[in-house]
């Protein structure tokens, strides 16, 4: 009897020991903190999502999108993935035939062929056609500065003078340029115990960068700023707060020296939610320069944005542990700041929107 009891105890001990083994990827405890909660399923004011991607807008049933938009109080969606030429026109035809005041489409530039003598002229001409067809802005993907190469196979710098006619034309046409440059600085840092994006890089290793893959982070970001400064008559919306949401004092300095630069908050709400007092002060000071955006189209994730921006809740989670394993806090922004963030600033930048969708 004692023999079997000994075996049972040994097996039980092994089971308990193994149950206590856990790696960082799996450790995700529920908080025991009990504090007031104010979950916000619908934004306090109608809003414009300045940063969305709908690649099938030319053929998709827009009524399904509108149903989700209405549920969260989204008045206008800006689709940044318009492409150009016939593909763009097909999207605009679908929008205009069904919900002309609820969707905006931005054009994209094809950077293949940079280096050919006539590339810039053709690109500018196509952009003019796209705007004439109804595009209300230009979206530039992070591939510019990271992956796009010229006809000699060299990386195209964001401030490459061969691209200047594009940015100049946007200023002449009065359309904003929303540009995503590089990625978070942590993707370039050593992937070690001091890197707070370690879990993201572990689960998504293709996001790791280095000074030679393709260039130092500081260089790519500086190229973007050089381009902004070279074209003061063009309005630029710096996506993801220019990857300075974790350093708002630096971002403020950049806004001060580049009056034609605006910033969108897409995909950086977790950075703002962990510094509520500092972020609130930033939003109040730069209330005319910040725009609402989400990036990936997942309706269930929008309430986290609303909760951070509108409430004074404490210590609540982000929806992606690998993206932000810390808790967040509400900024409790004043109504006038919320209105500017949600729609007023976008109305000032994008021509031809339906003002009747929004309060004064």
Residue pairs with C-beta under 8 A, 6 or more apart in sequence:
24 199
25 199
25 202
25 203
28 321
28 325
31 315
31 317
31 327
33 314
33 315
35 313
35 314
35 315
36 313
36 314
37 313
37 316
38 307
38 311
38 313
38 330
39 303
39 307
40 303
40 306
40 307
40 310
40 311
41 71
41 72
41 303
41 306
42 71
42 72
42 73
42 306
43 72
43 73
43 74
43 302
43 306
43 310
43 342
44 73
44 306
44 310
44 335
44 338
44 342
45 73
45 335
45 338
45 339
45 342
45 343
45 358
45 359
46 73
46 74
46 75
46 342
46 343
46 357
46 358
46 359
47 73
47 74
47 75
47 292
47 342
47 343
48 74
48 75
48 76
48 77
48 78
48 291
48 292
48 342
48 343
48 346
48 347
48 350
48 353
49 74
49 76
49 77
49 78
49 292
49 293
49 294
50 78
50 178
50 237
50 264
50 266
50 291
50 292
50 293
50 346
51 78
51 80
51 178
51 239
51 264
51 266
51 293
51 294
51 295
52 77
52 78
52 79
52 80
52 293
52 294
52 295
52 297
53 79
53 80
53 81
53 295
53 296
53 297
54 60
54 65
54 77
54 79
54 81
54 297
55 81
57 79
57 81
57 82
57 91
57 94
57 95
57 103
57 105
58 87
58 90
58 91
58 93
58 94
59 90
59 94
60 94
62 94
62 95
62 98
62 99
62 102
62 103
63 98
65 77
66 99
66 102
68 74
68 299
69 75
69 77
69 102
71 299
72 299
72 302
72 303
72 306
74 302
75 102
75 343
75 357
75 358
76 101
76 102
76 103
76 104
76 343
76 346
76 353
76 354
76 357
77 102
77 103
77 104
78 103
78 104
78 105
78 106
78 136
78 137
78 293
78 346
78 350
79 91
79 103
79 104
79 105
79 106
80 106
80 108
80 139
80 178
81 106
81 108
81 139
82 88
82 91
82 92
82 105
82 106
82 107
82 108
82 130
82 135
82 139
83 91
83 107
83 108
84 107
84 108
84 109
84 110
84 126
84 127
84 130
85 126
85 129
85 130
88 105
88 107
88 130
88 133
88 135
89 133
89 134
91 105
92 105
92 133
92 134
92 135
95 102
95 103
95 105
95 134
96 134
101 353
101 354
101 357
104 136
104 137
104 350
104 353
105 134
105 135
105 136
106 135
106 136
106 137
106 138
106 139
106 178
107 127
107 130
107 131
107 135
107 137
107 138
107 139
108 138
108 139
108 140
108 141
109 123
109 126
109 127
109 138
109 140
109 166
110 123
111 143
111 144
111 148
111 156
111 163
112 148
113 119
113 122
113 151
114 148
114 150
114 151
114 156
114 160
114 162
114 163
115 150
115 151
115 152
115 162
116 151
119 162
120 162
120 163
120 165
120 166
121 165
123 165
123 166
124 165
124 166
124 169
127 138
127 166
127 169
127 170
127 173
128 169
128 173
131 173
131 175
135 175
136 175
136 350
136 351
136 352
137 175
137 176
137 177
137 178
137 350
138 166
138 170
138 175
138 176
138 177
138 178
139 177
139 178
139 179
140 177
140 178
140 179
140 180
141 180
142 180
142 181
142 182
142 183
144 156
144 158
144 179
144 181
145 155
145 156
145 157
145 158
145 181
145 182
145 214
145 215
145 220
145 223
145 224
146 155
146 182
146 214
146 220
147 214
148 155
148 156
149 155
149 156
150 156
150 162
155 214
155 215
156 162
156 163
157 223
158 179
158 181
158 220
158 223
158 224
158 226
158 227
159 223
159 224
159 226
159 227
159 230
163 227
164 230
164 231
167 177
167 227
167 230
167 231
167 234
168 231
168 233
168 234
170 176
170 177
170 231
170 234
171 231
171 233
171 234
171 235
172 233
174 351
175 350
175 351
176 235
176 236
176 237
176 262
176 349
176 350
177 234
177 235
177 236
177 237
178 236
178 237
178 239
178 264
179 224
179 236
179 237
179 238
179 239
180 239
180 240
181 220
181 221
181 223
181 224
181 238
181 239
181 242
181 243
182 217
182 220
182 221
182 224
182 243
183 207
183 209
183 243
184 197
184 243
185 217
185 243
186 195
186 196
186 197
186 201
187 197
187 201
187 207
187 208
187 209
187 217
188 209
188 210
188 211
188 216
188 217
189 195
189 197
191 198
191 201
191 202
191 208
192 198
195 201
199 321
199 322
199 325
200 207
200 322
200 323
201 207
201 208
202 322
203 322
204 322
209 217
221 242
221 243
224 238
224 242
225 254
225 258
227 236
228 236
228 238
228 258
228 260
228 261
229 258
231 260
232 259
232 260
233 260
234 260
235 260
235 262
235 349
236 260
236 261
236 262
237 262
237 263
237 264
237 291
237 349
238 261
238 262
238 263
238 264
239 264
239 266
239 293
240 264
240 265
240 266
240 267
240 268
240 295
241 251
241 263
241 264
241 265
241 268
241 271
242 251
242 254
242 261
242 263
243 268
244 250
244 251
244 254
245 251
245 265
245 268
245 271
245 272
246 271
248 275
248 278
248 279
248 282
251 263
251 282
252 282
252 285
252 286
254 261
255 261
255 263
255 286
255 289
261 289
262 289
262 290
262 291
262 345
262 349
263 289
263 290
263 291
264 290
264 291
264 292
264 293
265 272
265 290
265 291
265 292
265 293
265 305
265 341
266 293
266 294
266 295
267 294
267 295
267 296
269 304
269 305
269 308
269 318
269 328
270 318
270 320
270 323
270 324
270 326
270 328
271 324
272 279
272 308
272 331
273 279
273 308
273 318
273 328
273 329
273 330
273 331
274 324
274 326
274 327
274 328
274 329
276 329
276 330
276 331
276 332
279 331
280 331
280 332
280 333
283 290
283 331
283 333
283 337
283 341
284 333
284 334
284 337
287 336
287 337
287 340
287 341
288 340
288 345
289 345
290 340
290 341
290 345
291 341
291 345
291 346
291 349
292 305
292 341
292 342
292 343
292 346
294 301
294 302
294 305
300 319
301 319
304 318
304 319
304 328
307 313
307 316
307 330
308 328
308 329
308 330
308 331
309 330
309 331
309 333
309 338
309 341
310 330
310 331
310 332
310 333
310 338
311 330
311 332
312 329
312 330
312 332
313 329
313 330
314 329
314 330
315 327
315 328
315 329
316 327
316 328
316 329
317 327
317 328
318 324
318 326
318 328
333 341
339 359
343 358
344 358
346 353
347 353
347 355
347 358
